[in-house]
Amino acid sequence: MDHHHAGPVETGAPMDYREHEKTYDLFLAGAKWGTMMCVVLLIAMLAGFYAGGGLLGGILVFFILNAAGFYLLS
């Protein structure tokens, strides 16, 4: 079936721009913190596996860099 509409395309409810802004801000925060966590994990794995830090050294680097990242990005 082919539907032909003569009116405007947006015939639904009006946009809730405040809710849209909150969702966008939440997305940006998740992207920022998620990226920081991935980078910190990779650096901790590098310190643990290739720099001779071992498991405890990698975990220590992970927690120290996470604390520094949360301090710097908040």
Secondary structure as the mmCIF struct_conf table of DSSP 4:
data_model
#
loop_
_struct_conf.conf_type_id
_struct_conf.id
_struct_conf.beg_label_comp_id
_struct_conf.beg_label_asym_id
_struct_conf.beg_label_seq_id
_struct_conf.end_label_comp_id
_struct_conf.end_label_asym_id
_struct_conf.end_label_seq_id
BEND BEND1 GLY A 7 GLY A 7
BEND BEND2 VAL A 9 VAL A 9
BEND BEND3 GLY A 12 ALA A 13
HELX_LH_PP_P HELX_LH_PP_P1 PRO A 14 MET A 15
HELX_RH_AL_P HELX_RH_AL_P1 TYR A 17 PHE A 49
TURN_TY1_P TURN_TY1_P1 TYR A 50 TYR A 50
BEND BEND4 ALA A 51 GLY A 52
HELX_RH_AL_P HELX_RH_AL_P2 GLY A 54 LEU A 73
#
